[in-house]
Amino acid sequence: GVIRDPALPKRPQNPFFQFCKEQRDIVAQQVLTQQGIHLSKKELTKLLAQRWNELSLDEKQVYNDKFEEERIHYNIKMAEYKRKKEEGEGSVEEVIPINQGEI
């Protein structure tokens, strides 16, 4: 496999993954409390996707805004990373286009 450079900035999570990260434990606990069921990771992700799809555009905007903010910081960090790589051992290319992640 490929070894990841530990200095390489991590890409921001897309809005849906941010929603899942925030809601995963809450939803799992709600289902357990209300129905007495421990959901598998697959079942939980399906339920989170269903809830994501039921959100209004305004409700999703919070996650889109967070993604955009993280994307800007990521691109700044990547520019710095690339500058350092070019000074040292060649160049690296990876920038997230502006529209990626918008829902």
N, CA and C of each residue as an Amber inpcrd file, in Angstrom:
protein
   309
   0.8120000  -1.1960000   0.0000000   0.0000000   0.0000000   0.0000000
   0.8490000   1.2500000   0.0000000   0.1960000   2.3640000  -0.2080000
   0.8660000   3.6580000  -0.2390000   0.9460000   4.2050000   1.1840000
   2.1160000   4.7020000   1.5530000   2.2830000   5.3160000   2.8740000
   1.9540000   6.7970000   2.7460000   1.0480000   7.2700000   3.5960000
   0.6090000   8.6650000   3.5590000   1.6300000   9.5430000   4.2680000
   1.9700000  10.6560000   3.6440000   2.8620000  11.6320000   4.2610000
   2.1390000  12.2440000   5.4530000   2.6680000  12.0940000   6.6710000
   1.9760000  12.6480000   7.8510000   1.8490000  14.1760000   7.8170000
   2.6790000  14.8530000   7.0180000   2.5970000  16.3100000   6.9050000
   1.5150000  16.7520000   5.9220000   1.0110000  15.8010000   5.1090000
  -0.0180000  16.1340000   4.1250000  -1.3160000  16.5020000   4.8350000
  -1.8600000  17.6980000   4.5930000  -3.1170000  18.0830000   5.2490000
  -4.2580000  17.1310000   4.8800000  -5.1350000  16.8820000   5.8410000
  -6.2890000  16.0130000   5.5820000  -7.3660000  16.8110000   4.8720000
  -7.9940000  16.1500000   3.8820000  -9.0970000  16.7910000   3.1600000
 -10.2740000  16.9910000   4.1140000 -11.0190000  18.0740000   3.9350000
 -12.1970000  18.2720000   4.7920000 -13.2810000  17.2470000   4.4780000
 -14.0700000  16.9180000   5.4940000 -15.1740000  15.9820000   5.2850000
 -16.3030000  16.6970000   4.5550000 -16.9450000  15.9860000   3.6200000
 -18.0460000  16.6070000   2.8980000 -19.2170000  16.8320000   3.8690000
 -20.1870000  17.6630000   3.4780000 -21.2800000  18.0050000   4.3960000
 -22.0110000  16.7880000   4.9700000 -22.2610000  15.7640000   4.1610000
 -22.9630000  14.5770000   4.6600000 -22.1460000  13.8750000   5.7410000
 -20.8510000  13.7190000   5.5370000 -20.0190000  13.0620000   6.5390000
 -19.9470000  13.8770000   7.8290000 -19.9560000  15.1990000   7.7120000
 -19.9750000  16.0410000   8.9120000 -21.2760000  15.8080000   9.6830000
 -22.3880000  15.7370000   8.9540000 -23.6840000  15.4580000   9.5680000
 -23.6440000  14.1070000  10.2860000 -23.1070000  13.0910000   9.6130000
 -23.0260000  11.7490000  10.2050000 -22.1790000  11.7540000  11.4710000
 -21.0420000  12.4170000  11.3990000 -20.1450000  12.4770000  12.5610000
 -20.8660000  13.1080000  13.7510000 -21.6130000  14.1650000  13.4830000
 -22.3280000  14.8820000  14.5430000 -23.5060000  14.0700000  15.0820000
 -24.2180000  13.3700000  14.1890000 -25.4830000  12.7260000  14.5570000
 -25.3860000  11.2350000  14.8900000 -24.2910000  10.5670000  14.5080000
 -24.1800000   9.1040000  14.6390000 -24.5220000   8.6060000  16.0480000
 -23.8420000   9.1190000  17.0590000 -24.0740000   8.6460000  18.4290000
 -25.4720000   9.0100000  18.9240000 -25.9440000  10.1880000  18.5550000
 -27.2750000  10.6500000  18.9750000 -28.3540000   9.7280000  18.4130000
 -28.2860000   9.4530000  17.1110000 -29.2930000   8.6190000  16.4460000
 -29.2250000   7.1850000  16.9720000 -28.0260000   6.6510000  17.1320000
 -27.8750000   5.2860000  17.6400000 -28.4980000   5.1710000  19.0290000
 -28.2750000   6.1760000  19.8690000 -28.8310000   6.1600000  21.2240000
 -30.3510000   6.2910000  21.1990000 -30.8820000   7.1350000  20.3060000
 -32.3350000   7.3040000  20.1820000 -32.9980000   5.9850000  19.8040000
 -32.4390000   5.2930000  18.8160000 -33.0110000   4.0220000  18.3580000
 -32.9320000   2.9820000  19.4720000 -31.8060000   2.9630000  20.1670000
 -31.6420000   2.0090000  21.2610000 -32.6630000   2.2880000  22.3690000
 -32.8140000   3.5550000  22.7200000 -33.7460000   3.9400000  23.7880000
 -35.1980000   3.6960000  23.3900000 -35.5740000   4.0860000  22.1690000
 -36.9630000   4.0130000  21.7350000 -37.3780000   2.6180000  21.2810000
 -36.4340000   1.8740000  20.6580000 -36.8010000   0.5870000  20.0690000
 -36.0280000  -0.5930000  20.6600000 -35.0420000  -0.3120000  21.5020000
 -34.2560000  -1.3790000  22.1030000 -33.3930000  -2.1260000  21.1010000
 -33.0050000  -1.4470000  20.0090000 -32.2450000  -2.0870000  18.9370000
 -30.8520000  -1.4560000  18.8400000 -29.8290000  -2.3230000  18.7760000
 -28.4690000  -1.8730000  18.4680000 -28.3110000  -1.9640000  16.9570000
 -28.2210000  -0.8120000  16.2850000 -28.0860000  -0.8010000  14.8280000
 -26.6700000  -1.1790000  14.4140000 -26.5610000  -1.9260000  13.3040000
 -25.2390000  -2.1780000  12.7240000 -24.7620000  -0.8670000  12.1090000
 -23.4780000  -0.8090000  11.8110000 -22.9300000   0.3940000  11.1880000
 -23.6480000   0.6920000   9.8700000 -23.9310000  -0.3580000   9.1030000
 -24.6150000  -0.2030000   7.8150000 -26.0390000   0.3320000   8.0220000
 -26.7740000  -0.2440000   8.9920000 -28.1490000   0.2040000   9.2660000
 -28.1590000   1.6490000   9.7480000 -27.2010000   1.9910000  10.5990000
 -27.1120000   3.3460000  11.1310000 -26.8110000   4.3390000  10.0150000
 -25.8990000   3.9860000   9.1250000 -25.5650000   4.8750000   8.0110000
 -26.7700000   5.0660000   7.0870000 -27.5400000   3.9900000   6.8590000
 -28.7600000   4.0950000   6.0450000 -29.7580000   5.0700000   6.6820000
 -29.9290000   4.9500000   7.9960000 -30.8460000   5.8330000   8.7200000
 -30.3490000   7.2790000   8.6740000 -29.0460000   7.4740000   8.8370000
 -28.4810000   8.8250000   8.7520000 -28.6730000   9.4050000   7.3530000
 -28.4960000   8.5880000   6.3210000 -28.7000000   9.0600000   4.9440000
 -30.1560000   9.4730000   4.7340000 -31.0590000   8.6800000   5.2880000
 -32.4840000   9.0110000   5.1790000 -32.7670000  10.3500000   5.8680000
 -32.2150000  10.5260000   7.0580000 -32.4370000  11.7900000   7.7880000
 -31.7930000  12.9640000   7.0550000 -30.6050000  12.7400000   6.4760000
 -29.9270000  13.7930000   5.7010000 -30.8090000  14.2260000   4.5350000
 -31.3790000  13.2480000   3.8380000 -32.2220000  13.5480000   2.6770000
 -33.5120000  14.2490000   3.0650000 -33.9200000  14.1120000   4.3170000
 -35.1360000  14.7830000   4.7860000 -34.8710000  16.2140000   5.2580000
 -33.6060000  16.5850000   5.4030000 -33.2840000  17.9490000   5.8360000
 -33.6260000  18.9460000   4.7360000 -34.0220000  20.1330000   5.1500000
 -34.2560000  21.2110000   4.1870000 -32.9040000  21.7620000   3.7270000
 -32.9170000  22.5360000   2.6600000 -31.6790000  23.1590000   2.1920000
 -31.0910000  24.0660000   3.2660000 -31.9570000  24.7540000   4.0100000
 -31.4830000  25.6290000   5.0860000 -30.7850000  24.8200000   6.1800000
 -31.3570000  23.6590000   6.5130000 -30.7530000  22.8070000   7.5470000
 -29.4110000  22.2430000   7.0710000 -29.3060000  21.9420000   5.7850000
 -28.0510000  21.4330000   5.2300000 -26.9980000  22.5320000   5.1050000
 -27.4500000  23.7800000   5.0160000 -26.5240000  24.8930000   4.7820000
 -25.4720000  24.9970000   5.8780000 -25.8310000  24.6740000   7.1080000
 -24.8770000  24.7010000   8.2190000 -23.6700000  23.8150000   7.8900000
 -23.9520000  22.6260000   7.3620000 -22.8940000  21.6720000   7.0280000
 -22.1310000  22.1040000   5.7750000 -22.8420000  22.7000000   4.8120000
 -22.1840000  23.2220000   3.6140000 -21.2310000  24.3600000   3.9730000
 -21.6830000  25.2490000   4.8710000 -20.8470000  26.3700000   5.2950000
 -19.5950000  25.8680000   6.0100000 -19.7800000  24.8830000   6.8790000
 -18.6480000  24.3240000   7.6120000 -17.6570000  23.6860000   6.6410000
 -18.1700000  22.9650000   5.6390000 -17.3100000  22.3520000   4.6290000
 -16.5200000  23.4250000   3.8860000 -17.1870000  24.4850000   3.4660000
 -16.5180000  25.5520000   2.7170000 -15.4170000  26.1980000   3.5500000
 -15.7020000  26.4290000   4.8370000 -14.7050000  27.0160000   5.7290000
 -13.4950000  26.0780000   5.8570000 -13.7610000  24.7890000   6.0520000
 -12.6760000  23.8140000   6.1720000 -11.9250000  23.6670000   4.8510000
 -12.6300000  23.7780000   3.7290000 -11.9950000  23.6720000   2.4170000
 -11.0180000  24.8170000   2.2060000 -11.4090000  26.0130000   2.6130000
 -10.5280000  27.1830000   2.4880000  -9.2610000  26.9690000   3.3120000
  -9.4280000  26.5300000   4.5640000  -8.2660000  26.2690000   5.4210000
  -7.3970000  25.1560000   4.8350000  -8.0330000  24.1260000   4.2910000
  -7.3100000  23.0180000   3.6740000  -6.4680000  23.5170000   2.5020000
  -7.0670000  24.3250000   1.6430000  -6.3400000  24.8170000   0.4720000
  -5.1650000  25.7060000   0.8750000  -5.3160000  26.4740000   1.9490000
  -4.2090000  27.2910000   2.4650000  -3.0950000  26.3710000   2.9690000
  -3.4780000  25.3440000   3.7320000  -2.4900000  24.3950000   4.2540000
  -1.8110000  23.6280000   3.1190000  -2.5950000  23.2710000   2.0760000
  -2.0150000  22.5550000   0.9370000  -1.0230000  23.4390000   0.1930000
  -1.3340000  24.7140000   0.0410000  -0.4150000  25.6290000  -0.6430000
   0.8990000  25.7050000   0.1310000   0.7990000  25.7800000   1.4380000
   1.9940000  25.8150000   2.2920000   2.7570000  24.4910000   2.1870000
   2.0270000  23.3830000   2.2000000   2.6270000  22.0500000   2.0880000
   3.3710000  21.9190000   0.7550000   2.7060000  22.3490000  -0.3360000
   3.3170000  22.2610000  -1.6660000   4.5690000  23.1250000  -1.7540000
   4.4930000  24.3240000  -1.1610000   5.6420000  25.2260000  -1.1790000
   6.8370000  24.5480000  -0.4970000   6.5830000  23.9340000   0.6420000
   7.6500000  23.2570000   1.3760000   8.1750000  22.0630000   0.5830000
   7.2720000  21.3070000  -0.0790000   7.6920000  20.1530000  -0.8780000
   8.5550000  20.6050000  -2.0600000   8.1440000  21.7030000  -2.7030000
   8.8890000  22.2050000  -3.8630000  10.2830000  22.6720000  -3.4600000
  10.3780000  23.2160000  -2.2550000  11.6870000  23.6420000  -1.7540000
  12.5640000  22.4380000  -1.4580000  11.8950000  21.3040000  -1.1660000
  12.6380000  20.1240000  -0.7650000  12.7340000  19.0590000  -1.8320000
  11.6280000  18.3880000  -2.1320000  11.7100000  17.1470000  -2.9210000
  10.6790000  17.0120000  -4.0180000  10.3950000  18.0430000  -4.7670000
   9.4160000  17.9120000  -5.8530000   8.0760000  18.4920000  -5.4650000
   7.0980000  18.3860000  -6.3440000   5.8060000  19.0320000  -6.1010000
   4.6990000  18.0190000  -5.8800000   3.6130000  18.5030000  -5.2920000
   2.4260000  17.7080000  -4.9930000   1.2380000  18.4860000  -5.5270000
   0.2500000  17.8050000  -6.1020000  -0.9450000  18.4780000  -6.6220000
  -2.1930000  17.9110000  -5.9810000  -2.9500000  18.7310000  -5.2510000
  -4.2490000  18.3200000  -4.7300000  -4.9450000  19.5300000  -4.1350000
  -5.9100000  20.0770000  -4.8560000  -6.7210000  21.1950000  -4.3870000
  -8.1670000  20.8400000  -4.6700000  -9.0610000  21.1250000  -3.7270000
 -10.4620000  20.7950000  -3.9100000 -11.1420000  21.9110000  -4.6910000
 -11.8040000  21.5820000  -5.7910000 -12.5330000  22.5970000  -6.5430000
 -13.6380000  23.2170000  -5.6840000 -13.9920000  24.4480000  -5.9620000
 -14.9660000  25.1840000  -5.1690000 -16.3050000  24.4660000  -5.0620000
 -16.8120000  23.8710000  -6.1310000 -18.1560000  23.2870000  -6.1140000
 -18.2450000  21.9030000  -5.4850000 -17.1260000  21.2310000  -5.2300000
 -17.1930000  19.8920000  -4.6720000 -17.8190000  19.9530000  -3.2830000
 -18.7610000  19.0980000  -3.0180000 -19.3690000  19.0400000  -1.7000000
 -20.6450000  19.8320000  -1.5730000 -20.9490000  20.7000000  -2.4960000
 -22.2070000  21.4400000  -2.3970000 -23.3620000  20.5110000  -2.6940000
 -24.4350000  20.6560000  -1.9680000 -25.5970000  19.7810000  -2.1120000
 -26.7330000  20.5590000  -2.7290000
